[in-house]
Amino acid sequence: MSRQIVEMTSAVGRNVPVGLSSRCRVAPTPAALRRHGYSRRVTSSTTTTTAASSSAGVGAREDASLSVADLVRPVLPSHGSTTRSPASAVFQVADLPPPVPTPSASARGAGALEVAMPPASHLLSATAAGLSLAFAFCKLKKNLDTPGRPWMDETTVGKEYDAWTDEKILEYYWGEHIHLGYYKDEDLRRGAGTLRGSRVKDFVEAKLDFVDEMLAWSRFNGTPRKVLDVGCGIGGATRHLANKFGSNTRVTGVTLSPKQARRAGELALKQGVPNAEFLVMDALEMDFPDDHFDVVWACESGEHMPDKGKYVEEMVRVLKPGGTLVIATWCQRSTPPAFTPREVVNLNYLYEEWAHPYFISINDYAMLLKGTMKMDTVETDDWTRQTIASWRHSIWVGVWDPMPVFSRPRIWYKTLRDIVCLERMRRAFGCGLMQYGMIKGTKSRKGTWSSF
């Protein structure tokens, strides 16, 4: 036992494997160990432990011997240790594994390049995929920015509303009233028309509120016997007015769409509204006699009329003397100043996406009414603030309930186009390019036409 010494193998002087500290690259020689005061003898306790290690394996000698890796651990306080390493007592120099060659700088660079650079075919595929996506996005944006449903002739509007009626998507989200809703200041303060506030006020309820507010604004007194709804759609306002005025009032709705008229009649029968009737008729050439209706009601139908002057004249013609005409319609702003090139582009999109021949201003409608020389009074108002929340509200109701669209892929793209147009409408009204016009007037008694 006294002659057991620490054997220095031929590994002395061999490079320490890569990954050890750069401060100790070679194994120490026996002479160097003696100079630093290390004992060459192994105590009996060490011998016993070492002997046990040979039979128990590597795990059993971890506490009794130190490898070269242990020698490179910090032993000075400045290196992160406050006590001397066990190497100051007894140790055993372990056999070093075969040397690990250190790659040259050029070899390391080549290896890094090989890892970082995928095969050229992969790069080409990724580039092609990215270009394809970019091209598809640009093409989709161009398609959505290009209006695709312009007014062509007198049959265009009827065909468009026939298609919307068959699809039932418009009725599902907008209800029986295909017009904007009315929002009070309190509704707007509570976030009506925003994503989170889209349930502050029911979208369909907002339409009913609009009809009631429009009727109140008209200031019609008494109970009319005959009411005409010009551009009635599927008859939401027609039936609402028929119920409101009672069974002694006959309310007639006219539309260019045969399928709208049929659907309106079905709903009237289902809801038990016998005093509402629906006819397919051109509002510019109505079959009714002169001076026939006590009230003429036109809610968001003027937008589709190719001749606004004829539209106003026909409504005034069938209105009884002393009767009330009330119009709600989308209008473009008054000029001057002249429209900027950007405004012209935006207006053309709004004309040609939803079959609108053109818009006119609120003041233009007032001048047309006065120009008939048959009106006692003409008044106007701008309800943009009260209605503008409808545009995004109509989008959010679809976000909260998207299944009717996604379950029918055939109309998905068309619905996407409508969403884009709804948002562009909202922006046009928001920036003042468009206004929500309210126009009303009372027809003069015969022989007392006003010249204003």
WOWOFEN-V356806 format. One record per helix or strand of 3 or more residues. SS is the DSSP state (alpha for helix, beta for strand). FROM is the first residue (numbers start at 1). LEN is the number of residues. Records with the same first field share a line. If there is no record, write none. Layout:
BEGIN
SS: FROM-LEN / FROM-LEN
END
This chain:
BEGIN
alpha: 30-6 / 44-13 / 58-4 / 68-4 / 77-3 / 86-3 / 105-12 / 120-26 / 156-12 / 169-6 / 185-5 / 203-16 / 236-10 / 258-14 / 302-3 / 308-11 / 341-13 / 362-10 / 384-4 / 389-12 / 403-4 / 409-22
beta: 226-5 / 250-6 / 276-5 / 293-7 / 319-14 / 375-8 / 434-10
END
